Amino acid sequence: MKRWMPLWAGALWTTALVAWAVSCGCDDADTAPLPAPEPPREVETELRYVLTATLDAGMEQLNGIALDAEDRLYLAGSAGVRVLDAGGNVLRAFPTPEAAICLAVDEAGNIYVGLQRSVEVYDGEGSLLASWGGEGEFSYVTGIAVDGLNVYVCDAGNRLVHRYADNGDFINHLGARDAAEGYPGLVCPSPHLDCAVDGEGIVHVANPGLLRVERWKADGERLDTWGTPGARPEGFFGCCNPTDIALTGEGRVVTSEKGIPRVKVYDAQGKMLAYLGPQNFSPKVKGMDLAVDSRGRICVADPGDGQVRVFELAEAEQPDEPEREGE
């Protein structure tokens, strides 16, 4: 499924896209002009998700969300970090030196928190263990994913995904422009760049300026891409979508978009399986971070009203429970 383009075509596309985005003022303060939001309606899809819970983040600005192995919710925002149980009860909270933008939790319970130009590492109780990021190392951190001993830091300012060891040693980059292959790199007209790692260690990266999802090996080899531009439900619309990405245990890909706020679920080849339209989210919300728990529920951080919305597969579409011996 590799989609290659000649070098000259890639360069022209990237230049034109960025120029258009800049001319339209495509940033979080002034999104590019979009048509009126879609009216509330159902889109017929193979899977259907329903809203089952709404949790208050308890902070002025909600930016990021993550889950640990026990399905506890970790929230990043203006107040730092808050940890909630599945019912929305606050288990603990601690401040960060500046607003927390994103975060991830490793198997040991350590919390990797993205500030704009650094990554802070805390233990499960909120004690600072380490701080990464020297002068110019990061430009604008917008996403973090942890896979075993690998920590991936999405840097929308430098338009790269940095791969580190869990002790902070740099390993390599993903997403750099490759003139020889005609690959224009990660295009980020606005401060949005996110990634997620599947069970095979493959890194799924949302390339917002190219309106697609890309898959990478940890060593920096790009495998393939999928995604089509457009306002239709299955497409990615505007100057820079999808903004955020998460994966389910079945290998499905969950994406979110700004401009027309919507969340969608795709299979591994890019076929849309589920659609949650703008009627489910705050009007004009600009960027919604995502996480998927062990039961397949999609948790959406909506910064428009500071709420976490939890969506679950409709009961009729839940996988059957395995039969137990003796039954």
C-alpha positions in Angstrom: 0.0 0.0 0.0 2.9 2.3 -0.4 2.0 5.6 -2.1 5.0 7.2 -3.6 5.1 10.5 -5.5 7.9 12.1 -7.6 10.2 14.4 -5.6 9.1 17.5 -7.6 5.4 16.6 -6.9 6.0 16.1 -3.2 7.8 19.4 -2.9 5.1 21.3 -4.8 2.4 19.7 -2.8 4.1 20.4 0.6 4.9 24.0 -0.4 1.3 24.7 -1.7 -0.2 23.1 1.4 1.8 25.0 3.9 1.3 28.3 1.9 -2.4 27.7 1.8 -2.5 26.9 5.5 -0.5 30.0 6.5 -2.7 32.2 4.2 -5.8 30.9 5.9 -4.3 31.3 9.4 -4.4 27.6 10.1 -3.4 27.4 13.7 -5.1 26.8 17.0 -6.0 30.5 17.3 -7.6 30.7 13.9 -8.5 27.5 12.0 -8.7 27.6 8.2 -12.2 28.4 6.9 -14.4 25.3 6.9 -18.0 24.7 5.9 -20.7 24.7 8.5 -20.5 21.7 10.9 -22.5 18.8 9.8 -26.0 18.6 11.4 -26.5 15.9 14.0 -27.0 12.7 12.0 -26.1 9.0 12.1 -23.6 7.7 9.6 -24.2 4.1 8.8 -21.0 2.1 9.7 -20.1 -1.5 10.6 -19.5 -0.6 14.2 -21.5 1.7 16.4 -20.2 3.4 19.6 -22.4 5.0 22.2 -21.6 7.6 24.9 -21.5 5.8 28.3 -19.8 8.3 30.6 -18.8 11.9 30.9 -16.0 12.8 33.4 -14.9 16.2 34.6 -11.2 16.7 34.2 -11.2 19.4 36.9 -8.8 21.7 35.2 -9.1 24.9 33.3 -7.5 23.6 30.1 -7.5 19.9 29.3 -4.8 18.9 26.8 -4.0 15.2 26.9 -5.1 11.8 28.1 -3.5 8.4 28.7 -4.4 5.1 30.5 -2.3 2.7 32.5 -2.6 -1.1 32.7 -5.3 -0.8 35.3 -7.4 1.6 33.1 -6.7 4.5 35.4 -7.1 7.9 33.5 -4.1 10.3 33.4 -5.0 13.8 32.3 -2.6 16.6 31.2 -3.5 20.2 31.3 -3.1 23.6 32.8 -3.2 22.2 36.4 -0.4 19.7 35.6 -1.4 16.0 35.9 -4.5 14.4 37.5 -5.1 10.7 37.9 -8.7 9.4 38.0 -10.3 6.0 38.5 -12.8 4.7 36.0 -15.6 6.4 37.8 -13.9 9.9 37.6 -12.8 10.0 41.2 -9.4 11.8 41.7 -6.7 9.4 43.0 -3.9 12.0 42.9 -2.8 15.1 41.3 0.5 17.0 41.0 1.6 20.2 39.3 4.1 20.6 36.4 6.5 23.5 35.8 4.2 24.7 33.0 1.0 23.5 31.3 1.2 19.8 30.5 0.4 19.1 26.8 0.5 15.3 26.6 1.5 12.2 28.6 2.0 8.5 28.6 2.5 5.8 31.2 4.9 2.8 31.1 4.4 -0.6 32.5 6.1 0.3 35.7 3.7 3.2 36.3 6.2 6.0 35.4 4.6 9.0 33.8 6.2 10.8 30.8 4.8 14.3 30.6 5.3 16.5 27.6 5.8 20.2 28.2 6.3 22.5 25.2 10.1 22.1 25.0 10.8 19.2 27.5 9.7 15.8 28.7 9.4 15.4 32.5 9.4 11.9 33.9 7.6 11.2 37.2 7.0 8.1 39.3 3.5 7.0 40.1 3.3 9.3 43.1 4.2 12.4 41.2 7.9 12.7 42.2 10.1 14.0 39.5 12.6 11.4 38.3 14.2 13.1 35.2 13.8 15.9 32.8 14.7 15.6 29.1 15.3 18.3 26.6 18.3 20.6 26.3 18.6 23.9 24.3 16.8 23.4 21.0 16.2 19.6 21.5 12.4 20.0 21.3 10.4 22.7 19.6 6.8 21.8 20.4 6.0 18.5 22.0 2.5 17.4 21.2 2.4 13.6 21.8 4.2 10.8 23.6 3.9 7.0 23.3 5.7 4.3 25.3 6.5 0.8 24.0 8.6 -1.3 26.4 11.9 0.5 26.6 11.2 2.9 23.8 9.7 6.3 24.3 8.4 8.2 21.2 8.2 12.0 21.5 6.1 13.8 18.8 7.6 17.2 18.1 5.3 19.2 15.8 7.7 22.2 15.8 10.6 20.1 14.4 8.2 17.9 12.4 9.7 14.7 13.7 9.0 11.8 16.0 12.0 11.3 18.3 12.8 7.8 19.6 14.5 7.6 23.0 15.4 4.8 25.4 13.5 5.0 28.7 16.6 6.5 30.4 16.5 9.5 28.0 19.2 8.4 25.6 18.3 9.5 22.0 18.1 6.6 19.5 16.8 7.9 16.2 14.1 10.0 14.4 11.0 9.0 12.4 9.4 11.2 9.8 12.4 13.1 8.3 12.1 14.4 4.8 13.7 12.0 2.3 14.4 13.7 -1.0 15.7 10.4 -2.6 12.4 8.7 -2.0 10.3 11.8 -2.7 8.9 11.8 0.8 8.1 15.3 2.0 8.3 14.4 5.7 5.8 15.1 8.5 3.8 18.2 7.6 2.5 20.1 10.6 0.8 23.4 9.6 -0.5 23.7 13.2 0.8 22.3 16.6 -0.6 18.8 16.2 1.4 15.6 15.8 0.7 12.3 17.4 1.6 8.6 17.3 0.7 5.2 18.8 2.5 1.9 18.9 0.9 -1.5 18.2 1.8 -4.9 19.8 4.3 -5.6 17.0 6.2 -2.4 17.8 5.0 -0.6 14.6 4.6 3.1 15.1 1.4 4.7 13.6 1.9 8.4 13.0 -0.8 10.9 12.1 0.7 13.1 9.4 -1.8 16.0 9.6 -0.6 18.1 6.7 -0.7 15.2 4.3 -4.1 14.1 5.6 -3.1 10.5 6.3 -1.8 7.9 8.7 1.6 6.4 8.2 3.2 3.3 9.7 6.9 3.1 10.6 9.3 0.6 12.0 11.1 1.7 15.1 14.4 2.0 13.2 12.9 4.7 10.9 11.8 2.7 7.9 8.4 3.8 6.6 6.1 0.9 5.7 3.0 2.3 4.2 0.3 5.0 4.4 -3.4 5.3 4.1 -6.0 8.1 4.2 -7.9 10.3 1.7 -8.6 14.0 2.0 -12.2 15.2 2.0 -15.2 16.3 4.1 -17.0 12.9 3.6 -17.1 10.9 6.8 -14.3 8.5 5.8 -11.9 11.3 4.7 -9.6 13.7 6.6 -10.6 17.3 6.1 -9.1 20.8 6.5 -5.5 21.8 6.5 -4.2 19.4 9.1 -6.0 16.2 10.2 -6.0 13.8 11.9 -4.7 15.6 14.9 -4.6 12.6 17.3 -4.4 8.8 17.1 -4.8 5.7 19.3 -5.0 2.0 18.7 -7.4 -0.7 20.0 -6.4 -4.1 21.2 -7.7 -5.6 17.9 -5.3 -3.4 15.9 -8.0 -0.9 14.9 -6.9 2.8 14.5 -8.8 5.6 16.2 -8.4 9.1 14.9 -9.7 12.6 15.9 -10.0 15.8 13.9 -10.4 19.5 14.4 -12.3 22.0 12.3 -15.2 19.6 12.0 -14.7 17.7 15.3 -15.1 14.0 14.8 -13.7 10.7 15.9 -13.4 7.7 13.7 -12.3 4.1 13.9 -10.6 2.4 10.9 -9.3 -1.1 10.3 -5.5 -1.6 9.7 -6.0 -0.9 6.0 -7.8 2.3 6.4 -11.4 1.2 6.0 -13.7 3.3 8.2 -15.6 1.1 10.7 -17.2 3.7 13.1 -17.9 7.4 13.1 -18.6 9.8 15.9 -19.7 13.1 14.4 -19.5 16.7 15.7 -22.7 16.5 17.7 -20.8 14.4 20.2 -18.3 17.1 21.0 -17.9 20.7 21.9 -18.4 23.2 19.1 -15.2 24.4 17.4 -13.0 22.2 19.7 -9.5 22.2 18.3 -7.7 18.9 19.0 -9.0 16.0 21.0 -6.5 13.5 22.5 -7.5 9.9 22.6 -6.9 6.7 24.6 -8.4 3.2 24.4 -8.8 1.1 27.5 -8.5 -2.7 28.0 -12.2 -3.1 27.3 -12.0 -1.3 24.0 -13.7 1.9 25.2 -12.6 5.1 23.5 -11.8 7.9 25.9 -11.8 11.4 24.3 -10.3 14.5 26.0 -12.5 17.4 24.9 -10.7 20.6 25.7 -13.7 22.7 24.7 -15.5 21.9 27.9 -12.9 20.1 30.0 -14.7 16.8 29.8 -13.6 13.3 29.1 -16.2 11.5 27.0 -16.2 7.7 27.1 -17.6 5.7 24.2 -18.4 2.0 24.1 -19.4 -0.4 21.4 -23.1 -0.9 21.4 -24.1 -4.0 23.3 -25.2 -5.9 20.3 -21.7 -5.4 18.8 -19.6 -6.5 21.7 -17.5 -9.6 21.1 -18.9 -12.8 22.5 -17.5 -14.0 25.8 -15.6 -17.3 25.5 -17.3 -20.4 26.8 -16.0 -21.6 30.1 -15.3 -25.3 30.8 -18.2 -27.1 32.3 -20.8 -24.7 31.0 
